[in-house]
Amino acid sequence: MCLAVPGILTEITPTPGALMGKVDFGGVVREVCLEAVPDVKIGNYVIVHAGFALNILSEEEAQETLSALRELGDIESELASGVDPMKV
């Protein structure tokens, strides 16, 4: 299973050979390749998989995705604790 996570672009770094930038994932900042999204601007949300920004998202799309990921995390926690999320 592959998972791509949205984050906000905080810095663009043109480097020889590849357009790179820094993306903030809720306080965790990672350097990512921006070659697939050459029109990206600082402040845009991007969806990132394996260190590559794959697409530009609206803030609304990014927040919806982050909310869904949080819900999945809550379900995982409930399952790990033995609580049946379908009975809650």
RANOR-V834362 format. One line per field, one symbol per residue. ss: DSSP state (@ for helix, = for strand, . for the rest). Layout:
ss->???
This chain:
ss->....===========..========..======.@@@.......=====..======.@@@@@@@@@@@@@@@@@@@@@@....@@@.
